[in-house]
Amino acid sequence: MTLDHSMSTALPILPSDPAASRGASPVTENLLDLAPDAALTRLQGWLGERGEPAYRAAQIFARLWARPVRGFDEITELPKALREALGESFHLSRLTLSTRQRSNDGTEKFLFCMHDGQLIETVAIPDGDRLTLCISSQAGCALQCAFCATGAMGFQRNLLPSEIAGQVRELRLLDPPLLPTNIVFMGMGEPMMNWKGVDPTLSLLNDPRALGIGARHITISTVGVLPGIIALSERPEQFRLAISIHAPSDELRKTLMPVNTKYPLAEVIAAAATFDRRVTFEYVMLGGVNDQAVHATQLAQLARECRAFVNLIPLHPGGSMGFTPSPAPVIATFARALRARGVETAVRRSRGLDIAAACGQLRTERLGRRVPVATEIDGQIDEA
């Protein structure tokens, strides 16, 4: 699919960062991969070895995330010798901005290139005084949901914390900066199958010493990977959980989402029912597939079992993978049926229709569908 540039505005591309293009240094440590406490402990130990005052650790850490810099040389409040020493012992990885597009509705889509040439997508969605950032947690996805462009490209690898939270960091480094109020893990990949990377990222996003975004403004979306739901529930912060349901019965769901074989609906709903915060059901409306009256009845029953809020999502035509979007009147009727059964329901407004904003669509156009990595061999899938 080609982009309709007549309906979107292509913005200037930022110059590539040399450090990002040559990849991570084999001999220095990337401070951006460490959770806040770990980074501060590491800095304090390093400073102590050099005979530097301990307060310098907080000074340096503030310039990693809260007031980010492109390199240590920009931390001008530090002595030059200390900046040079930091650069010899550590590095700050960058994501190279490959493409930036702006929709007529204000939605912006960013395609970032990582050091190994993998591309990931980030979408910024403005709504009044809110700016929601949809971030990726994997390059590609192993789950192969039938209607998802990301699943069609196959799984390539997990992202590191510096690459997940780094998407937020890079937007802070823009001129003018983009400062999100909300974060949703609804970009490329299944977050709960990269818990090793997502867990410290949540701390970086939420900690006031780092990016400082409130836990209730951070939502982790999963197809229902049970170990991940449990791990998230064990964290003390009030992070939000969204479950991609997309079909209200095992029979239908397994035809759309192969993961349902491993994690059937009954187990997913039971886990959602024990989650101590309100759960959202994400439900993409597929014309003639999951949008009939019987489906509304079944979905309402599931939602009542775990007191879930239902978010109905019009299928993005750009990433439809051969499916047909449900017509607007059908979606409206479906929503009324849910509300009539006591289920709080919203219909998500389609955004970025003119800029290939379906998840994975822009990356696929740029790279094509690469051969998936055999995840059972490379050990990249890290369930919580």
Contacts in CASP RR format, 6 or more apart in sequence:
PFRMAT RR
TARGET T0000
AUTHOR 0000-0000-0000
METHOD contacts of the structure
MODEL  1
MTLDHSMSTALPILPSDPAASRGASPVTENLLDLAPDAALTRLQGWLGER
GEPAYRAAQIFARLWARPVRGFDEITELPKALREALGESFHLSRLTLSTR
QRSNDGTEKFLFCMHDGQLIETVAIPDGDRLTLCISSQAGCALQCAFCAT
GAMGFQRNLLPSEIAGQVRELRLLDPPLLPTNIVFMGMGEPMMNWKGVDP
TLSLLNDPRALGIGARHITISTVGVLPGIIALSERPEQFRLAISIHAPSD
ELRKTLMPVNTKYPLAEVIAAAATFDRRVTFEYVMLGGVNDQAVHATQLA
QLARECRAFVNLIPLHPGGSMGFTPSPAPVIATFARALRARGVETAVRRS
RGLDIAAACGQLRTERLGRRVPVATEIDGQIDEA
1 318 0 8 1.000
1 319 0 8 1.000
1 356 0 8 1.000
1 361 0 8 1.000
1 365 0 8 1.000
2 365 0 8 1.000
3 101 0 8 1.000
3 355 0 8 1.000
3 356 0 8 1.000
3 362 0 8 1.000
3 365 0 8 1.000
4 354 0 8 1.000
7 104 0 8 1.000
7 354 0 8 1.000
7 355 0 8 1.000
8 101 0 8 1.000
8 102 0 8 1.000
8 103 0 8 1.000
8 104 0 8 1.000
8 354 0 8 1.000
8 355 0 8 1.000
9 101 0 8 1.000
9 102 0 8 1.000
10 99 0 8 1.000
10 100 0 8 1.000
10 101 0 8 1.000
11 100 0 8 1.000
11 101 0 8 1.000
11 102 0 8 1.000
12 100 0 8 1.000
13 97 0 8 1.000
13 98 0 8 1.000
13 99 0 8 1.000
13 100 0 8 1.000
14 97 0 8 1.000
14 100 0 8 1.000
14 174 0 8 1.000
16 96 0 8 1.000
16 113 0 8 1.000
17 70 0 8 1.000
17 94 0 8 1.000
17 96 0 8 1.000
19 91 0 8 1.000
19 92 0 8 1.000
19 93 0 8 1.000
19 94 0 8 1.000
20 93 0 8 1.000
20 94 0 8 1.000
20 95 0 8 1.000
20 96 0 8 1.000
20 113 0 8 1.000
20 114 0 8 1.000
20 115 0 8 1.000
21 96 0 8 1.000
21 115 0 8 1.000
22 115 0 8 1.000
23 93 0 8 1.000
23 115 0 8 1.000
23 116 0 8 1.000
24 30 0 8 1.000
24 91 0 8 1.000
24 93 0 8 1.000
24 115 0 8 1.000
25 91 0 8 1.000
28 87 0 8 1.000
28 88 0 8 1.000
28 89 0 8 1.000
28 90 0 8 1.000
28 91 0 8 1.000
29 42 0 8 1.000
29 89 0 8 1.000
29 90 0 8 1.000
29 91 0 8 1.000
30 90 0 8 1.000
30 91 0 8 1.000
30 92 0 8 1.000
30 93 0 8 1.000
30 160 0 8 1.000
30 162 0 8 1.000
31 39 0 8 1.000
31 42 0 8 1.000
31 43 0 8 1.000
31 64 0 8 1.000
31 90 0 8 1.000
31 91 0 8 1.000
31 92 0 8 1.000
32 64 0 8 1.000
32 92 0 8 1.000
32 93 0 8 1.000
32 161 0 8 1.000
32 162 0 8 1.000
32 165 0 8 1.000
32 166 0 8 1.000
32 169 0 8 1.000
33 93 0 8 1.000
33 160 0 8 1.000
33 161 0 8 1.000
33 162 0 8 1.000
33 200 0 8 1.000
34 42 0 8 1.000
34 161 0 8 1.000
34 200 0 8 1.000
35 161 0 8 1.000
35 200 0 8 1.000
35 203 0 8 1.000
35 204 0 8 1.000
35 207 0 8 1.000
36 61 0 8 1.000
36 203 0 8 1.000
36 204 0 8 1.000
36 207 0 8 1.000
36 209 0 8 1.000
36 210 0 8 1.000
37 203 0 8 1.000
38 200 0 8 1.000
39 61 0 8 1.000
39 64 0 8 1.000
40 57 0 8 1.000
40 58 0 8 1.000
40 61 0 8 1.000
40 209 0 8 1.000
43 56 0 8 1.000
43 57 0 8 1.000
43 60 0 8 1.000
43 61 0 8 1.000
44 54 0 8 1.000
44 57 0 8 1.000
46 89 0 8 1.000
47 53 0 8 1.000
47 54 0 8 1.000
47 56 0 8 1.000
47 57 0 8 1.000
48 54 0 8 1.000
50 82 0 8 1.000
50 85 0 8 1.000
52 82 0 8 1.000
56 78 0 8 1.000
56 82 0 8 1.000
58 209 0 8 1.000
59 75 0 8 1.000
59 77 0 8 1.000
59 78 0 8 1.000
60 75 0 8 1.000
60 78 0 8 1.000
60 86 0 8 1.000
61 209 0 8 1.000
61 210 0 8 1.000
62 209 0 8 1.000
63 69 0 8 1.000
63 74 0 8 1.000
63 75 0 8 1.000
64 92 0 8 1.000
64 210 0 8 1.000
65 165 0 8 1.000
65 169 0 8 1.000
65 204 0 8 1.000
65 209 0 8 1.000
65 210 0 8 1.000
65 211 0 8 1.000
66 209 0 8 1.000
66 210 0 8 1.000
66 211 0 8 1.000
66 212 0 8 1.000
68 169 0 8 1.000
68 172 0 8 1.000
68 173 0 8 1.000
69 75 0 8 1.000
69 92 0 8 1.000
70 92 0 8 1.000
70 94 0 8 1.000
70 173 0 8 1.000
71 92 0 8 1.000
72 78 0 8 1.000
72 83 0 8 1.000
72 84 0 8 1.000
72 86 0 8 1.000
72 87 0 8 1.000
72 90 0 8 1.000
72 92 0 8 1.000
73 83 0 8 1.000
75 83 0 8 1.000
75 86 0 8 1.000
78 86 0 8 1.000
93 115 0 8 1.000
93 162 0 8 1.000
93 163 0 8 1.000
94 170 0 8 1.000
95 112 0 8 1.000
95 113 0 8 1.000
95 114 0 8 1.000
95 120 0 8 1.000
95 163 0 8 1.000
95 166 0 8 1.000
95 167 0 8 1.000
95 170 0 8 1.000
96 112 0 8 1.000
96 113 0 8 1.000
96 114 0 8 1.000
97 110 0 8 1.000
97 111 0 8 1.000
97 112 0 8 1.000
97 113 0 8 1.000
97 170 0 8 1.000
98 111 0 8 1.000
98 112 0 8 1.000
98 113 0 8 1.000
98 119 0 8 1.000
98 366 0 8 1.000
99 109 0 8 1.000
99 110 0 8 1.000
99 111 0 8 1.000
99 362 0 8 1.000
99 366 0 8 1.000
100 108 0 8 1.000
100 109 0 8 1.000
100 110 0 8 1.000
100 111 0 8 1.000
101 108 0 8 1.000
101 109 0 8 1.000
101 355 0 8 1.000
101 356 0 8 1.000
101 362 0 8 1.000
102 108 0 8 1.000
102 355 0 8 1.000
103 109 0 8 1.000
103 351 0 8 1.000
103 352 0 8 1.000
103 353 0 8 1.000
103 354 0 8 1.000
103 355 0 8 1.000
103 357 0 8 1.000
104 352 0 8 1.000
104 354 0 8 1.000
105 351 0 8 1.000
105 352 0 8 1.000
105 353 0 8 1.000
106 126 0 8 1.000
106 352 0 8 1.000
107 123 0 8 1.000
107 124 0 8 1.000
107 125 0 8 1.000
107 126 0 8 1.000
107 351 0 8 1.000
107 352 0 8 1.000
107 355 0 8 1.000
107 357 0 8 1.000
108 123 0 8 1.000
108 124 0 8 1.000
108 178 0 8 1.000
109 121 0 8 1.000
109 122 0 8 1.000
109 123 0 8 1.000
109 124 0 8 1.000
109 352 0 8 1.000
109 355 0 8 1.000
109 356 0 8 1.000
109 357 0 8 1.000
109 362 0 8 1.000
110 121 0 8 1.000
110 122 0 8 1.000
110 123 0 8 1.000
110 124 0 8 1.000
110 167 0 8 1.000
110 170 0 8 1.000
110 171 0 8 1.000
111 119 0 8 1.000
111 120 0 8 1.000
111 121 0 8 1.000
111 362 0 8 1.000
111 363 0 8 1.000
111 366 0 8 1.000
112 119 0 8 1.000
112 120 0 8 1.000
112 121 0 8 1.000
112 122 0 8 1.000
112 167 0 8 1.000
112 170 0 8 1.000
113 119 0 8 1.000
114 120 0 8 1.000
114 139 0 8 1.000
114 159 0 8 1.000
114 163 0 8 1.000
118 139 0 8 1.000
118 156 0 8 1.000
118 157 0 8 1.000
119 139 0 8 1.000
119 363 0 8 1.000
119 366 0 8 1.000
119 367 0 8 1.000
120 136 0 8 1.000
120 139 0 8 1.000
120 159 0 8 1.000
120 163 0 8 1.000
120 167 0 8 1.000
120 188 0 8 1.000
120 363 0 8 1.000
121 136 0 8 1.000
121 187 0 8 1.000
121 188 0 8 1.000
121 359 0 8 1.000
121 360 0 8 1.000
121 362 0 8 1.000
121 363 0 8 1.000
122 133 0 8 1.000
122 134 0 8 1.000
122 135 0 8 1.000
122 136 0 8 1.000
122 167 0 8 1.000
122 171 0 8 1.000
122 187 0 8 1.000
123 133 0 8 1.000
123 134 0 8 1.000
123 187 0 8 1.000
123 357 0 8 1.000
124 131 0 8 1.000
124 132 0 8 1.000
124 133 0 8 1.000
124 134 0 8 1.000
124 171 0 8 1.000
124 178 0 8 1.000
124 180 0 8 1.000
125 131 0 8 1.000
125 132 0 8 1.000
125 133 0 8 1.000
125 134 0 8 1.000
125 351 0 8 1.000
126 132 0 8 1.000
129 181 0 8 1.000
130 181 0 8 1.000
130 182 0 8 1.000
131 178 0 8 1.000
131 179 0 8 1.000
131 180 0 8 1.000
131 181 0 8 1.000
131 182 0 8 1.000
132 180 0 8 1.000
132 181 0 8 1.000
132 182 0 8 1.000
132 183 0 8 1.000
132 184 0 8 1.000
133 167 0 8 1.000
133 168 0 8 1.000
133 171 0 8 1.000
133 178 0 8 1.000
133 180 0 8 1.000
133 182 0 8 1.000
133 183 0 8 1.000
133 184 0 8 1.000
134 184 0 8 1.000
134 186 0 8 1.000
134 187 0 8 1.000
134 359 0 8 1.000
135 164 0 8 1.000
135 167 0 8 1.000
135 168 0 8 1.000
135 183 0 8 1.000
135 184 0 8 1.000
135 185 0 8 1.000
135 187 0 8 1.000
136 159 0 8 1.000
136 164 0 8 1.000
136 167 0 8 1.000
136 187 0 8 1.000
136 188 0 8 1.000
136 189 0 8 1.000
137 158 0 8 1.000
137 159 0 8 1.000
137 164 0 8 1.000
137 185 0 8 1.000
137 187 0 8 1.000
137 188 0 8 1.000
137 189 0 8 1.000
137 190 0 8 1.000
137 191 0 8 1.000
137 194 0 8 1.000
137 197 0 8 1.000
137 198 0 8 1.000
137 201 0 8 1.000
138 155 0 8 1.000
138 156 0 8 1.000
138 157 0 8 1.000
138 158 0 8 1.000
138 159 0 8 1.000
138 188 0 8 1.000
138 189 0 8 1.000
138 190 0 8 1.000
138 193 0 8 1.000
138 194 0 8 1.000
139 155 0 8 1.000
139 156 0 8 1.000
139 157 0 8 1.000
139 158 0 8 1.000
139 159 0 8 1.000
139 188 0 8 1.000
140 150 0 8 1.000
140 151 0 8 1.000
140 153 0 8 1.000
140 154 0 8 1.000
140 155 0 8 1.000
140 156 0 8 1.000
140 188 0 8 1.000
140 189 0 8 1.000
140 360 0 8 1.000
140 363 0 8 1.000
141 148 0 8 1.000
141 150 0 8 1.000
141 151 0 8 1.000
141 153 0 8 1.000
141 154 0 8 1.000
141 155 0 8 1.000
141 188 0 8 1.000
141 189 0 8 1.000
141 190 0 8 1.000
142 151 0 8 1.000
142 154 0 8 1.000
142 155 0 8 1.000
142 190 0 8 1.000
142 193 0 8 1.000
142 372 0 8 1.000
142 375 0 8 1.000
142 381 0 8 1.000
143 151 0 8 1.000
143 189 0 8 1.000
143 190 0 8 1.000
143 193 0 8 1.000
143 223 0 8 1.000
143 257 0 8 1.000
143 258 0 8 1.000
143 259 0 8 1.000
144 151 0 8 1.000
144 152 0 8 1.000
144 154 0 8 1.000
144 258 0 8 1.000
145 151 0 8 1.000
145 223 0 8 1.000
145 244 0 8 1.000
145 246 0 8 1.000
145 256 0 8 1.000
145 257 0 8 1.000
145 258 0 8 1.000
145 259 0 8 1.000
146 255 0 8 1.000
146 256 0 8 1.000
146 257 0 8 1.000
146 321 0 8 1.000
146 323 0 8 1.000
147 246 0 8 1.000
147 256 0 8 1.000
147 284 0 8 1.000
147 286 0 8 1.000
147 315 0 8 1.000
147 319 0 8 1.000
147 320 0 8 1.000
147 321 0 8 1.000
147 322 0 8 1.000
147 323 0 8 1.000
148 319 0 8 1.000
148 321 0 8 1.000
148 359 0 8 1.000
149 318 0 8 1.000
149 319 0 8 1.000
149 321 0 8 1.000
149 358 0 8 1.000
149 359 0 8 1.000
149 360 0 8 1.000
149 361 0 8 1.000
149 364 0 8 1.000
150 187 0 8 1.000
150 188 0 8 1.000
150 189 0 8 1.000
150 359 0 8 1.000
150 360 0 8 1.000
150 363 0 8 1.000
152 321 0 8 1.000
152 364 0 8 1.000
152 369 0 8 1.000
153 360 0 8 1.000
153 363 0 8 1.000
153 364 0 8 1.000
153 367 0 8 1.000
153 368 0 8 1.000
153 369 0 8 1.000
153 370 0 8 1.000
153 372 0 8 1.000
154 369 0 8 1.000
154 370 0 8 1.000
154 372 0 8 1.000
154 373 0 8 1.000
155 372 0 8 1.000
155 373 0 8 1.000
155 375 0 8 1.000
155 380 0 8 1.000
155 381 0 8 1.000
156 370 0 8 1.000
156 372 0 8 1.000
156 373 0 8 1.000
157 373 0 8 1.000
157 378 0 8 1.000
157 380 0 8 1.000
158 193 0 8 1.000
158 194 0 8 1.000
158 196 0 8 1.000
158 197 0 8 1.000
158 380 0 8 1.000
158 381 0 8 1.000
158 382 0 8 1.000
159 194 0 8 1.000
159 197 0 8 1.000
160 197 0 8 1.000
161 197 0 8 1.000
161 200 0 8 1.000
161 201 0 8 1.000
161 204 0 8 1.000
164 197 0 8 1.000
164 198 0 8 1.000
164 201 0 8 1.000
165 201 0 8 1.000
165 204 0 8 1.000
165 205 0 8 1.000
165 210 0 8 1.000
165 211 0 8 1.000
168 180 0 8 1.000
168 183 0 8 1.000
168 205 0 8 1.000
168 211 0 8 1.000
169 211 0 8 1.000
171 177 0 8 1.000
171 178 0 8 1.000
171 179 0 8 1.000
171 180 0 8 1.000
172 178 0 8 1.000
172 179 0 8 1.000
180 213 0 8 1.000
181 213 0 8 1.000
181 217 0 8 1.000
182 213 0 8 1.000
182 217 0 8 1.000
182 218 0 8 1.000
182 219 0 8 1.000
183 205 0 8 1.000
183 213 0 8 1.000
183 217 0 8 1.000
183 218 0 8 1.000
183 219 0 8 1.000
184 218 0 8 1.000
184 219 0 8 1.000
184 221 0 8 1.000
184 242 0 8 1.000
185 191 0 8 1.000
185 198 0 8 1.000
185 219 0 8 1.000
185 220 0 8 1.000
185 221 0 8 1.000
186 219 0 8 1.000
186 221 0 8 1.000
186 242 0 8 1.000
186 282 0 8 1.000
186 359 0 8 1.000
187 359 0 8 1.000
187 360 0 8 1.000
188 359 0 8 1.000
188 360 0 8 1.000
188 363 0 8 1.000
190 222 0 8 1.000
190 223 0 8 1.000
190 225 0 8 1.000
191 198 0 8 1.000
191 220 0 8 1.000
191 221 0 8 1.000
191 222 0 8 1.000
192 198 0 8 1.000
192 220 0 8 1.000
192 222 0 8 1.000
192 224 0 8 1.000
192 225 0 8 1.000
192 227 0 8 1.000
192 228 0 8 1.000
192 229 0 8 1.000
192 231 0 8 1.000
192 232 0 8 1.000
192 383 0 8 1.000
192 384 0 8 1.000
193 225 0 8 1.000
193 381 0 8 1.000
193 382 0 8 1.000
193 383 0 8 1.000
194 381 0 8 1.000
194 382 0 8 1.000
195 227 0 8 1.000
195 228 0 8 1.000
195 231 0 8 1.000
195 382 0 8 1.000
195 383 0 8 1.000
195 384 0 8 1.000
196 382 0 8 1.000
197 382 0 8 1.000
198 220 0 8 1.000
199 231 0 8 1.000
199 384 0 8 1.000
202 218 0 8 1.000
202 220 0 8 1.000
202 235 0 8 1.000
202 237 0 8 1.000
202 239 0 8 1.000
203 210 0 8 1.000
204 210 0 8 1.000
204 211 0 8 1.000
205 211 0 8 1.000
205 212 0 8 1.000
205 213 0 8 1.000
205 218 0 8 1.000
206 212 0 8 1.000
206 213 0 8 1.000
206 214 0 8 1.000
206 215 0 8 1.000
206 218 0 8 1.000
206 237 0 8 1.000
206 239 0 8 1.000
215 237 0 8 1.000
215 238 0 8 1.000
215 239 0 8 1.000
216 238 0 8 1.000
216 239 0 8 1.000
216 240 0 8 1.000
218 239 0 8 1.000
218 240 0 8 1.000
219 239 0 8 1.000
219 240 0 8 1.000
219 241 0 8 1.000
219 242 0 8 1.000
219 280 0 8 1.000
220 232 0 8 1.000
220 239 0 8 1.000
220 240 0 8 1.000
220 241 0 8 1.000
220 242 0 8 1.000
221 242 0 8 1.000
221 243 0 8 1.000
221 244 0 8 1.000
221 282 0 8 1.000
222 228 0 8 1.000
222 229 0 8 1.000
222 241 0 8 1.000
222 242 0 8 1.000
222 243 0 8 1.000
222 244 0 8 1.000
223 243 0 8 1.000
223 244 0 8 1.000
223 257 0 8 1.000
223 259 0 8 1.000
223 263 0 8 1.000
224 243 0 8 1.000
224 244 0 8 1.000
224 259 0 8 1.000
224 263 0 8 1.000
224 268 0 8 1.000
224 271 0 8 1.000
225 259 0 8 1.000
225 263 0 8 1.000
225 383 0 8 1.000
225 384 0 8 1.000
226 263 0 8 1.000
226 267 0 8 1.000
226 268 0 8 1.000
226 271 0 8 1.000
227 383 0 8 1.000
227 384 0 8 1.000
228 383 0 8 1.000
228 384 0 8 1.000
229 241 0 8 1.000
229 243 0 8 1.000
229 268 0 8 1.000
229 271 0 8 1.000
229 272 0 8 1.000
229 275 0 8 1.000
230 271 0 8 1.000
230 384 0 8 1.000
231 384 0 8 1.000
232 239 0 8 1.000
232 241 0 8 1.000
232 275 0 8 1.000
232 384 0 8 1.000
233 274 0 8 1.000
233 275 0 8 1.000
233 276 0 8 1.000
238 277 0 8 1.000
239 277 0 8 1.000
240 277 0 8 1.000
240 278 0 8 1.000
240 280 0 8 1.000
241 272 0 8 1.000
241 275 0 8 1.000
241 277 0 8 1.000
241 279 0 8 1.000
241 280 0 8 1.000
242 279 0 8 1.000
242 280 0 8 1.000
242 281 0 8 1.000
242 282 0 8 1.000
242 311 0 8 1.000
243 268 0 8 1.000
243 272 0 8 1.000
243 279 0 8 1.000
243 280 0 8 1.000
243 281 0 8 1.000
243 282 0 8 1.000
243 308 0 8 1.000
244 257 0 8 1.000
244 282 0 8 1.000
244 284 0 8 1.000
245 253 0 8 1.000
245 265 0 8 1.000
245 281 0 8 1.000
245 282 0 8 1.000
245 283 0 8 1.000
245 299 0 8 1.000
245 302 0 8 1.000
246 253 0 8 1.000
246 256 0 8 1.000
246 257 0 8 1.000
246 282 0 8 1.000
246 283 0 8 1.000
246 284 0 8 1.000
246 286 0 8 1.000
246 290 0 8 1.000
247 253 0 8 1.000
247 255 0 8 1.000
247 256 0 8 1.000
247 257 0 8 1.000
247 260 0 8 1.000
247 290 0 8 1.000
247 295 0 8 1.000
248 265 0 8 1.000
248 290 0 8 1.000
248 295 0 8 1.000
248 298 0 8 1.000
248 299 0 8 1.000
248 301 0 8 1.000
248 302 0 8 1.000
249 265 0 8 1.000
249 298 0 8 1.000
250 260 0 8 1.000
250 264 0 8 1.000
250 265 0 8 1.000
250 266 0 8 1.000
252 289 0 8 1.000
252 290 0 8 1.000
252 295 0 8 1.000
253 260 0 8 1.000
253 265 0 8 1.000
254 260 0 8 1.000
254 261 0 8 1.000
256 286 0 8 1.000
256 289 0 8 1.000
256 290 0 8 1.000
265 302 0 8 1.000
269 302 0 8 1.000
269 305 0 8 1.000
269 306 0 8 1.000
272 279 0 8 1.000
272 306 0 8 1.000
272 308 0 8 1.000
273 305 0 8 1.000
273 306 0 8 1.000
273 307 0 8 1.000
275 306 0 8 1.000
278 307 0 8 1.000
278 308 0 8 1.000
278 309 0 8 1.000
279 306 0 8 1.000
279 307 0 8 1.000
279 308 0 8 1.000
279 309 0 8 1.000
280 308 0 8 1.000
280 309 0 8 1.000
280 310 0 8 1.000
280 311 0 8 1.000
281 299 0 8 1.000
281 302 0 8 1.000
281 303 0 8 1.000
281 308 0 8 1.000
281 309 0 8 1.000
281 310 0 8 1.000
281 311 0 8 1.000
282 311 0 8 1.000
282 313 0 8 1.000
283 290 0 8 1.000
283 299 0 8 1.000
283 310 0 8 1.000
283 311 0 8 1.000
283 312 0 8 1.000
283 313 0 8 1.000
284 290 0 8 1.000
284 313 0 8 1.000
284 314 0 8 1.000
284 315 0 8 1.000
285 291 0 8 1.000
285 312 0 8 1.000
285 313 0 8 1.000
285 314 0 8 1.000
285 315 0 8 1.000
285 325 0 8 1.000
285 326 0 8 1.000
285 330 0 8 1.000
285 331 0 8 1.000
285 334 0 8 1.000
286 315 0 8 1.000
286 323 0 8 1.000
286 324 0 8 1.000
286 325 0 8 1.000
286 326 0 8 1.000
287 315 0 8 1.000
287 323 0 8 1.000
287 324 0 8 1.000
287 325 0 8 1.000
287 326 0 8 1.000
287 327 0 8 1.000
287 330 0 8 1.000
288 324 0 8 1.000
288 326 0 8 1.000
289 323 0 8 1.000
291 326 0 8 1.000
291 330 0 8 1.000
291 331 0 8 1.000
291 334 0 8 1.000
293 337 0 8 1.000
295 334 0 8 1.000
296 334 0 8 1.000
296 337 0 8 1.000
296 338 0 8 1.000
296 341 0 8 1.000
297 337 0 8 1.000
297 341 0 8 1.000
299 310 0 8 1.000
299 338 0 8 1.000
299 343 0 8 1.000
300 337 0 8 1.000
300 338 0 8 1.000
300 341 0 8 1.000
300 342 0 8 1.000
300 343 0 8 1.000
301 341 0 8 1.000
302 308 0 8 1.000
303 309 0 8 1.000
303 310 0 8 1.000
303 338 0 8 1.000
303 343 0 8 1.000
304 341 0 8 1.000
304 342 0 8 1.000
304 343 0 8 1.000
308 343 0 8 1.000
309 343 0 8 1.000
309 344 0 8 1.000
309 345 0 8 1.000
309 346 0 8 1.000
310 338 0 8 1.000
310 343 0 8 1.000
310 344 0 8 1.000
310 345 0 8 1.000
310 346 0 8 1.000
311 345 0 8 1.000
311 346 0 8 1.000
311 348 0 8 1.000
312 331 0 8 1.000
312 334 0 8 1.000
312 335 0 8 1.000
312 345 0 8 1.000
312 346 0 8 1.000
312 347 0 8 1.000
312 348 0 8 1.000
313 348 0 8 1.000
314 325 0 8 1.000
314 326 0 8 1.000
314 328 0 8 1.000
314 331 0 8 1.000
314 347 0 8 1.000
314 348 0 8 1.000
314 350 0 8 1.000
315 323 0 8 1.000
315 324 0 8 1.000
315 325 0 8 1.000
315 326 0 8 1.000
316 325 0 8 1.000
316 350 0 8 1.000
316 353 0 8 1.000
316 357 0 8 1.000
316 358 0 8 1.000
316 361 0 8 1.000
317 325 0 8 1.000
317 353 0 8 1.000
317 358 0 8 1.000
318 356 0 8 1.000
318 358 0 8 1.000
318 361 0 8 1.000
319 358 0 8 1.000
319 359 0 8 1.000
319 360 0 8 1.000
319 361 0 8 1.000
320 358 0 8 1.000
326 334 0 8 1.000
331 347 0 8 1.000
332 347 0 8 1.000
335 345 0 8 1.000
335 346 0 8 1.000
335 347 0 8 1.000
338 345 0 8 1.000
339 345 0 8 1.000
351 357 0 8 1.000
355 362 0 8 1.000
356 362 0 8 1.000
356 365 0 8 1.000
373 380 0 8 1.000
375 381 0 8 1.000
END
